[in-house]
Amino acid sequence: MIEVILLGAAQDAGLPQAGCGCERCRRAHGDPRRRQYVVCLGLIDRTTRQAWMIDATPDFREQLLLLQQAAPECRLAGILLTHAHMGHYTGLIQLGREAWNTRRLPIYATPRMCAFLLGNQPWLQLAQFGNIALHLSPPDKPIALASGLTATPLAVPHRDEWSDTMAFRMDGPERSLFYCPDIDDWERWDRSLPQMLADVDVALLDGAFFSPAELPGRNIAEIPHPLATDTTERATGADCDVRLIHLNHTNPLWDDGVERAWVTERGIGVGATGDRWVLG
């Protein structure tokens, strides 16, 4: 059986966010149950007793434990990377000799992302010391992780300062899932979101901000993401399980209220750590 588990749903800096004194972050500091891990996905193949993670976040230690608790019989067989922003690859540092000291753990990434890792320390050291083994995974080329399980990287427009950015489509024996934690704008994508939603069973989509007013004093255009309202409107009526992920700590969708009710009324969910889907 192949399963997918959501290991986190927050934007790169998590919740609470460092240096933030907003009410939501203060509550999370005071109550560990309100804390949210950075967005990450786990893949589990109980037949081959293997598991994979999509992205290595700053919460890697805790998320690895969640994955091991969900599938204690499965070993971590690799990590797939989406891009080079802080919430998506910095957890690789836990694989080094100061920490886990893994041996040639497969890391799947695009040629540009691999070049970024090999061009900068301490990531180069992980490769030099044999902690990781980089597997070049170009866009649109399916990665055969196990019999009946493929992960296909799909290029999406995002602030590609250091690497390109990938979403992933996972295809299991019976069902499929689309995972897109980061994108600048659906209009800039060279694919059709409605067509993608019509072709998969589950879609986990970037819902970073509900409103531009969430970041007073900052230009939200410098950190572009489609608003959760835009993504919700585009996904309304889709014949698949759609959930918003990669929520910023400022996003009111973290709490019950009119914003979450508005999304829910349109048949869209909000991703939560521990959500699971069976792909066959």
ChimeraX attribute file (.defattr): number of C-alpha atoms within 10 A of each C-alpha:
attribute: neighborCount
match mode: 1-to-1
recipient: residues
	/A:1	14
	/A:2	23
	/A:3	18
	/A:4	22
	/A:5	21
	/A:6	24
	/A:7	29
	/A:8	27
	/A:9	31
	/A:10	29
	/A:11	29
	/A:12	24
	/A:13	20
	/A:14	24
	/A:15	26
	/A:16	26
	/A:17	21
	/A:18	9
	/A:19	7
	/A:20	13
	/A:21	12
	/A:22	12
	/A:23	11
	/A:24	20
	/A:25	21
	/A:26	15
	/A:27	16
	/A:28	16
	/A:29	16
	/A:30	11
	/A:31	10
	/A:32	10
	/A:33	9
	/A:34	15
	/A:35	19
	/A:36	24
	/A:37	25
	/A:38	29
	/A:39	31
	/A:40	28
	/A:41	27
	/A:42	25
	/A:43	29
	/A:44	27
	/A:45	25
	/A:46	15
	/A:47	12
	/A:48	14
	/A:49	15
	/A:50	20
	/A:51	26
	/A:52	23
	/A:53	26
	/A:54	25
	/A:55	27
	/A:56	29
	/A:57	29
	/A:58	23
	/A:59	22
	/A:60	25
	/A:61	13
	/A:62	14
	/A:63	24
	/A:64	17
	/A:65	13
	/A:66	19
	/A:67	24
	/A:68	17
	/A:69	11
	/A:70	15
	/A:71	18
	/A:72	14
	/A:73	14
	/A:74	19
	/A:75	16
	/A:76	18
	/A:77	16
	/A:78	22
	/A:79	24
	/A:80	25
	/A:81	25
	/A:82	29
	/A:83	27
	/A:84	22
	/A:85	17
	/A:86	14
	/A:87	23
	/A:88	25
	/A:89	23
	/A:90	18
	/A:91	16
	/A:92	20
	/A:93	21
	/A:94	18
	/A:95	20
	/A:96	20
	/A:97	15
	/A:98	8
	/A:99	9
	/A:100	12
	/A:101	17
	/A:102	16
	/A:103	16
	/A:104	16
	/A:105	19
	/A:106	18
	/A:107	23
	/A:108	23
	/A:109	27
	/A:110	24
	/A:111	17
	/A:112	18
	/A:113	24
	/A:114	22
	/A:115	16
	/A:116	17
	/A:117	22
	/A:118	17
	/A:119	11
	/A:120	10
	/A:121	10
	/A:122	15
	/A:123	21
	/A:124	17
	/A:125	17
	/A:126	26
	/A:127	18
	/A:128	12
	/A:129	15
	/A:130	17
	/A:131	21
	/A:132	24
	/A:133	17
	/A:134	23
	/A:135	16
	/A:136	15
	/A:137	21
	/A:138	19
	/A:139	19
	/A:140	14
	/A:141	12
	/A:142	18
	/A:143	17
	/A:144	12
	/A:145	16
	/A:146	15
	/A:147	11
	/A:148	15
	/A:149	21
	/A:150	19
	/A:151	24
	/A:152	20
	/A:153	26
	/A:154	20
	/A:155	21
	/A:156	24
	/A:157	18
	/A:158	20
	/A:159	19
	/A:160	12
	/A:161	10
	/A:162	14
	/A:163	21
	/A:164	20
	/A:165	28
	/A:166	27
	/A:167	24
	/A:168	24
	/A:169	22
	/A:170	21
	/A:171	22
	/A:172	22
	/A:173	14
	/A:174	12
	/A:175	16
	/A:176	21
	/A:177	26
	/A:178	23
	/A:179	23
	/A:180	23
	/A:181	28
	/A:182	26
	/A:183	23
	/A:184	18
	/A:185	17
	/A:186	18
	/A:187	11
	/A:188	12
	/A:189	14
	/A:190	10
	/A:191	13
	/A:192	12
	/A:193	15
	/A:194	14
	/A:195	10
	/A:196	15
	/A:197	21
	/A:198	15
	/A:199	17
	/A:200	20
	/A:201	20
	/A:202	22
	/A:203	24
	/A:204	23
	/A:205	26
	/A:206	27
	/A:207	31
	/A:208	27
	/A:209	25
	/A:210	21
	/A:211	15
	/A:212	13
	/A:213	12
	/A:214	15
	/A:215	12
	/A:216	8
	/A:217	7
	/A:218	11
	/A:219	11
	/A:220	15
	/A:221	9
	/A:222	8
	/A:223	10
	/A:224	17
	/A:225	22
	/A:226	21
	/A:227	17
	/A:228	23
	/A:229	16
	/A:230	14
	/A:231	23
	/A:232	23
	/A:233	12
	/A:234	14
	/A:235	23
	/A:236	16
	/A:237	14
	/A:238	20
	/A:239	15
	/A:240	18
	/A:241	17
	/A:242	26
	/A:243	23
	/A:244	24
	/A:245	30
	/A:246	28
	/A:247	30
	/A:248	24
	/A:249	25
	/A:250	23
	/A:251	22
	/A:252	18
	/A:253	25
	/A:254	21
	/A:255	11
	/A:256	9
	/A:257	10
	/A:258	11
	/A:259	16
	/A:260	18
	/A:261	15
	/A:262	14
	/A:263	21
	/A:264	14
	/A:265	10
	/A:266	14
	/A:267	18
	/A:268	23
	/A:269	19
	/A:270	19
	/A:271	24
	/A:272	20
	/A:273	20
	/A:274	17
	/A:275	13
	/A:276	15
	/A:277	18
	/A:278	17
	/A:279	23
	/A:280	15
